[in-house]
Amino acid sequence: MSAYDVDALLAKVAQGLQRIVADKPNVAFVGIHTGGAWLAERLHQQLAISEPLGSLDITFYRDDFSTIGLHPQVRPSKLPFDVEDKHIVLIDDVFKSGRTVRAALNEIFDYGRPASVSLAVLVDLQAHELPIRPDVVGTSMQLAKDKRIKLTGPDDLRLVVQDLPRR
C-alpha cells in the first residue's frame, strides 16, 4: 500500500472505526473542514452511521486566530444532533501538532458534553505538541520541515506533498 493511496488509507481508518462504533451506542461523526469533512462524509456512508453527519469550521476557535485573521472561506459549523452524552468520532485529514483538534474539542464542548470523543485521522505526522493522540490512523509519516501534506478534493481525494513558502 502506498502511503499516498487515499482509498486504501480510508479503508484502514474505516476498519479501525468499525471497532469503535461496534462498542459504543449513540455514535455521531463530525468532520473538521475541509479535508476532515470530506473524509467524514465518506466514512459516515461506508459505516452506515444513523446519526446525521456533523461538521466543524474551527476558524474562530484557533489559538492563532489573532495572527492569521479571518479565513476567506469561513463556513458555519453544523452539529445536527444533541452532543450531550453522544460518542463523538472527530475526523480530520492530517494530524500534526494537535492544535486543530484542541480547537475542535473546544467548539464541541460549547454545544454540550459528549460521553466520549474518539479521533480518527488519515495521516499522523507525529509532530505532537499537545497531549492529544489519534485513536485511529490511516498512516504515520514524517515530513521535512520545508514540506506539508494536504488532502485535495472533494471528488477525487489525493494526498499532495507541497513545499512551504519561504519566509
Secondary structure, 3 states (H helix, E strand, C coil): CCCCCHHHHHHHHHHHHHHHHHHCCCEEEEEECCHHHHHHHHHHHHCCCCCCCEEECCHHHCCCHHHHCCCCCCCCCECCCCCCCCEEEEEEEEECCCHHHHHHHHHHHHHCCCCEEEEEEEEECCCCCCCCCCCEEEEECCCCCCEEEEEECCCCCEEEEEECCCC
